[in-house]
């Protein structure tokens, strides 16, 4: 394998190497294969999940422009929904307070 080792000592595998390691884990077991290549089992499971979700493109470790754009729109949507939920909770709390003031016999 032609894995790169960075200056910090971190190993970098190509997508093809990651795929070979995943296939080898299926044959010889995760623990044995990971110790052979000096990787954590968590890294193997992370690669495997990326492979299942995104296919071989997921092993490249980078997002495409479409993925980044989609992520940005989803983040905006989440923020909008959080604001709407906060407003609803505030309105509900205000209504409860008004009802308690108007009908004190309903207080517990």
C-alpha distance (Angstrom), angle and dihedral (degrees) to the residues before:
residue distance angle dihedral
X1 . . .
X2 3.76 . .
X3 3.78 99.1 .
X4 3.79 116.5 161.6
X5 3.75 122.1 -127.8
X6 3.79 113.2 -152.1
X7 3.79 125.6 -143.6
X8 3.79 89.3 -96.6
X9 3.82 89.9 56.2
X10 3.80 94.8 -106.9
X11 3.79 117.2 144.7
X12 3.79 119.6 -129.4
X13 3.77 119.5 -161.7
X14 3.78 125.8 -165.9
X15 3.80 117.5 -123.5
X16 3.80 89.6 -106.8
X17 3.80 91.1 53.8
X18 3.79 90.8 48.6
X19 3.79 89.7 51.9
X20 3.83 91.3 49.7
X21 3.80 90.8 49.9
X22 3.81 90.9 50.3
X23 3.79 90.7 50.8
X24 3.80 91.8 46.9
X25 3.81 90.3 51.1
X26 3.79 88.7 57.5
X27 3.80 90.0 55.3
X28 3.81 103.9 37.6
X29 3.80 104.3 21.0
X30 3.78 133.5 -95.6
X31 3.79 100.2 -97.3
X32 3.80 95.5 49.0
X33 3.80 95.2 45.3
X34 3.79 94.6 45.0
X35 3.79 91.8 50.9
X36 3.81 89.5 48.4
X37 3.82 91.8 57.2
X38 3.79 95.7 33.7
X39 3.80 97.1 -119.0
X40 3.78 131.2 132.3
X41 3.77 118.7 -106.0
X42 3.81 87.3 -125.7
X43 3.80 89.2 62.4
X44 3.81 89.9 52.1
X45 3.81 92.3 51.5
X46 3.80 90.5 46.1
X47 3.82 90.7 53.3
X48 3.79 91.0 45.6
X49 3.81 91.6 52.2
X50 3.80 91.3 48.4
X51 3.80 89.4 50.3
X52 3.79 92.6 50.8
X53 3.80 95.1 46.0
X54 3.82 102.4 37.9
X55 3.79 104.0 16.3
X56 3.80 120.2 -134.1
X57 3.82 90.1 -30.3
X58 3.82 87.6 66.9
X59 3.81 91.3 63.5
X60 3.80 91.4 63.9
X61 3.79 89.5 74.5
X62 3.80 96.4 -139.5
X63 3.76 131.6 103.7
X64 3.76 121.9 -125.0
X65 3.81 121.1 -128.1
X66 3.79 89.3 -104.2
X67 3.80 91.5 54.0
X68 3.80 91.7 49.4
X69 3.80 91.8 49.1
X70 3.79 91.8 47.7
X71 3.80 91.0 48.5
X72 3.79 91.1 51.2
X73 3.82 92.8 50.8
X74 3.79 91.4 47.4
X75 3.81 91.2 50.7
X76 3.82 90.2 51.9
X77 3.79 90.5 48.7
X78 3.80 91.5 50.8
X79 3.81 91.0 51.1
X80 3.81 90.9 50.1
X81 3.79 91.9 49.5
X82 3.80 91.3 48.7
X83 3.80 90.2 53.4
X84 3.80 91.8 48.7
X85 3.79 91.1 49.8
X86 3.80 91.5 49.5
X87 3.81 90.8 50.7
X88 3.81 91.3 49.7
X89 3.80 91.6 50.5
X90 3.79 90.9 48.9
X91 3.79 92.4 49.8
X92 3.78 90.8 48.4
X93 3.80 91.6 50.2
X94 3.81 91.7 49.1
X95 3.81 91.3 50.3
X96 3.79 90.6 50.2
X97 3.80 91.2 50.7
X98 3.79 91.9 49.3
X99 3.79 92.0 49.5
X100 3.80 91.0 49.7
X101 3.81 90.5 52.0
X102 3.79 93.7 46.2
X103 3.81 95.9 43.5
X104 3.82 107.6 30.8
X105 3.84 91.7 170.0
X106 3.84 88.9 69.4
X107 3.82 91.8 61.5
X108 3.76 116.7 106.3
